[in-house]
Amino acid sequence: MTDVAFDADFTVALWLVVPADRPGSAGGLATTFDPTSRTGFNLGVISSAGGYNGPGDELRVSFGIDAGTDPRWIDCGRPSPSSNLISNSLTVFDGHLHAASTDAPAVADWAHVYRHHGGKEWEDLGQVGKGAAHGVGPLIVHCGSLYAATWNYDWTRVDTEDLTPCRVYRYEGPGRWEDCGQPGASRRLYSLASYRGDLYVAGDDCSVHVYRGDRTWEKVRSFASHAHPMTVHDGSLVLATLNPATVWTYDGTTWTDLGNPLGDEEHCNQIHTLDQFDEALHLGSWPLGKVVRWGPRSTRWKDLGRLGDSTEVQALASYNGMLYAGAIPRSEVFRYDGDHNWTSVRRFYDRPRWEPLQVCEVDDTPRGERGLREWSRVTSLTQHAGMLFASTGSCTGAAADAPADVRGTVHAMSAGVTATTAHSLEPGRHHIAAVRRGGAVSVYVDGRLAATAHGEVTGSLATVAGLRVGPDVPGAFRGEVQDFGAYDHALDRREIEELAAQRPD
C-alpha cells in the first residue's frame, strides 16, 4: 500500500460489514471525485428504487471512473407492446432489471411485470392481480423477494370508475404472483419501502401500512392527505404527503414534520420523489419542477432550482458521482451541475416548436396538443449493469389519452465507465476490491470477480478532490468500513484472493 494518485491503474480494497434489518445502508465507501469537472472515481453500495419507491433492502456495489465524458444513450426497447406508461417501477432483482406497466387497450394487457434480458429483449412475467387494477406501480426487493403493488394511476378518471381497493403481491415465478393482501382501502398504492426488516406501503387512503405476514397489514399512521413517495434516509423512513405537501420522518416510534419544502402550497403542493445524495435528502416537486434539499448540516430546506421548463420532477437517482432527475412535460433527464444549474442530458419527447402548457389541464385544441394528453414523463431512474436506466410514460397513463410511441419505453445512459454488481450482498462481512486497469474497471466481492465494464475515459482522472473513505456523494453507508487500502497498480486475481483471505478480527 502506498500513496496513490488514482490517475493511472490503481486498486482500492476494504472490508465491509453489512448489517441485518438495516435502516437503509446504501452509500459511499471511497471516492476522489470533483463534481465540477466530473473527474475521479466513486466506489459505493447502491439499492434500486424507482420513482416514488424505496429503497428496497437489496445492496449492490458500484465502481466508476470519469473525466467529464459526454453521456451516451442506448434504446432498451418497449417492455409492453401496448402500454404507454412504464410505471415508477424500475427495480433490480435476481440480477435483472424489472419494469411494470399501467393500462392498455385490452384488459389482459393491464398490470404486467417484465424482466430485461439485454438489448431490447423483455420477458413478460405475467399479469398481477388478474385485471383488478389498471397497473402495477411500485416494485421493490424485500427480504430476498420481489413485491409488486397495484394501482390505478389516471387521476382524471379514478374517482368516476368502479374500482376495488388495490393489493400487494409477491413474485413466485413467471406468471405466478402470490396475493399478500389488501393494505387499507387505496385505489392507488403509490410506494413501497423496506425499513428495518419491515415492508411498508403508502396509498391514496391517506395511510401507511406495514406487512405482518399472512396477508395481514397493520396501519402505522393516517395523514390528512394522500401518503405518496417514500424513501429511507439517515436511519429514518421518509414520507411525503400530497395536496398539501409535507415531508415526514419516522424512526420506528415517532413521526416528525419537516414542513413544506418551498414554504407554501402555491410553490409546492405535490412531492413525487425522494432520494439521498451528498449525505442529504433530496425531493422533486410540482408545480414548479424544482428539486429541494434537506441537510446534511442544515435543518432547513434549500431550493436547488428548476429543471428547464419542467413542471414536475418524478425521479431522482445518483450515478457515478452525480445527481440525475427525470421530469415532465418533455420526458427529460437532467444532471445537477451545482449552484442551481441543471443540464439536460436527454429529451425523449420533443416535437418541433412544441410549447407545452405550464399547468396540468386539458387544453381546447383538437388533440390536446399542449395540455396533459400530450405531456410525456420520465417515470423512473435506477442504476444497473453500469448504466443509469430511465423509463418513460404518458402524463395520465391512460391508453385512451396518448399513443404507445416513445411513451412506454426504457433507455439507458452511461457516463464514464462504471461496473455494477448484479446480485445483492448478504448481511455480514465482505471484502470489496475495485480495480482500474486501462479502460476497464472491475469489482471483486470476497475475492471473486463480480462485475467488469470496459470503455474509454479520455483525459486524466487527477482531481483536486481529496480521498474520502466512508460518506461520499451517494450518502453515508450505514454499516462499517474497515481496513481500507489503496495501491498504485491493478492487483491481479491472486493478489485480491490473498487480501480476501486475510479476514480481520
Residue, then its C-alpha position, 0 to 999 in steps of 0.5 A: m500500500t502506498d500513496v496513490a494518485f488514482d490517475a493511472d491503474f490503481t486498486v482500492a480494497l476494504w472490508l465491509v460489514v453489512p448489517a441485518d434489518r438495516p435502516g437503509s445502508a446504501g452509500g459511499l465507501a471511497t471516492t476522489f471525485d470533483p463534481t465540477s469537472r466530473t473527474g475521479f472515481n466513486l466506489g459505493v453500495i447502491s439499492s434500486a428504487g424507482g420513482y416514488n419507491g424505496p429503497g428496497d433492502e437489496l445492496r449492490v456495489s458500484f465502481g466508476i471512473d470519469a473525466g467529464t465524458d459526454p453521456r451516451w444513450i442506448d434504446c432498451g426497447r418497449p417492455s409492453p407492446s401496448s402500454n404507454l406508461i412504464s410505471n415508477s417501477l424500475t427495480v433490480f432483482d435476481g440480477h435483472l432489471h424489472a419494469a411494470s406497466t399501467d393500462a392498455p387497450a385490452v384488459a389482459d394487457w393491464a398490470h404486467v411485470y417484465r424482466h430485461h434480458g439485454g438489448k431490447e429483449w423483455e420477458d413478460l412475467g405475467q399479469v398481477g392481480k388478474g385485471a383488478a387494477h389498471g397497473v402495477g406501480p411500485l416494485i421493490v426487493h424485500c427480504g430476498s423477494l420481489y413485491a409488486a403493488t397495484w394501482n390505478y394511476d389516471w387521476t382524471r378518471v379514478d374517482t368516476e370508475d368502479l374500482t376495488p381497493c388495490r393489493v400487494y403481491r409477491y413474485e413466485g415465478p413467471g406468471r405466478w404472483e402470490d396475493c399478500g393482501q389488501p393494505g387499507a382501502s387505496r385505489r392507488l398504492y403509490s410506494l413501497a419501502s423496506y425499513r428495518g426488516d419491515l415492508y411498508v406501503a403508502g396509498d391514496d387512503c391517506s395511510v401507511h401500512v406495514y406487512r405482518g405476514d399472512r396477508t395481514w397489514e397493520k396501519v402505522r399512521s393516517f395523514a390528512s392527505h394522500a401518503h405518496p413517495m417514500t424513501v429511507h434516509d439517515g436511519s429514518l423512513v421518509l414520507a411525503t404527503l400530497n395536496p398539501a405537501t409535507v415531508w415526514t420522518y419516522d424512526g420506528t416510534t415517532w413521526t416528525d414534520l419537516g414542513n413544506p419544502l418551498g414554504d407554501e402550497e402555491h410553490c409546492n403542493q405535490i412531492h413525487t420523489l425522494d432520494q439521498f445524495d451528498e449525505a442529504l435528502h433530496l425531493g422533486s416537486w410540482p408545480l414548479g419542477k424544482v428539486v429541494r434539499w434537506g441537510p446534511r448540516s442544515t435543518r432547513w430546506k434549500d431550493l436547488g432550482r428548476l429543471g428547464d421548463s419542467t413542471e414536475v420532477q418524478a425521479l431522482a437517482s445518483y450515478n457515478g458521482m452525480l445527481y440525475a432527475g427525470a421530469i415532465p412535460r418533455s420526458e427529460v433527464f437532467r444532471y445537477d451541475g451545482d449552484h442551481n444549474w441543471t443540464s439536460v442530458r436527454r429529451f425523449y419527447d420533443r416535437p418541433r416548436w412544441e410549447p407545452l402548457q405550464v399547468c396540468e389541464v386539458d387544453d381546447t385544441p383538437r388533440g390536446e396538443r399542449g395540455l396533459r394528453e400530450w405531456s410525456r414523463v420520465t417515470s423512473l431512474t435506477q442504476h444497473a449493469g453500469m448504466l443509469f436506466a430511465s423509463t418513460g410514460s404518458c402524463t395520465g397513463a391512460a391508453a385512451d389519452a396518448p399513443a404507445d410511441v416513445r411513451g412506454t419505453v426504457h433507455a439507458m445512459s452511461a457516463g464514464v465507465t462504471a461496473t455494477t454488481a448484479h446480485s445483492l450482498e448478504p448481511g455480514r462481512h465482505h471484502i470489496a476490491a475495485v480495480r482500474r486497469g486501462g479502460a476497464v474497471s472491475v469489482y471483486v466481492d470476497g475475492r471473486l470477480a463480480a462485475t467488469a465494464h470496459g470503455e474509454v475515459t479520455g483525459s486524466l482522472a487527477t482531481v483536486a478532490g481529496l480521498r474520502v473513505g466512508p460518506d461520499v456523494p451517494g450518502a453515508f453507508r450505514g454499516e462499517v468500513q474497515d481496513f481500507g487500502a489503496y495501491d498504485h497498480a491493478l492487483d491481479r486475481r491472486e493478489i485480491e484472493e490473498l487480501a480476501a483471505q486475510r479476514p480481520d478480527 
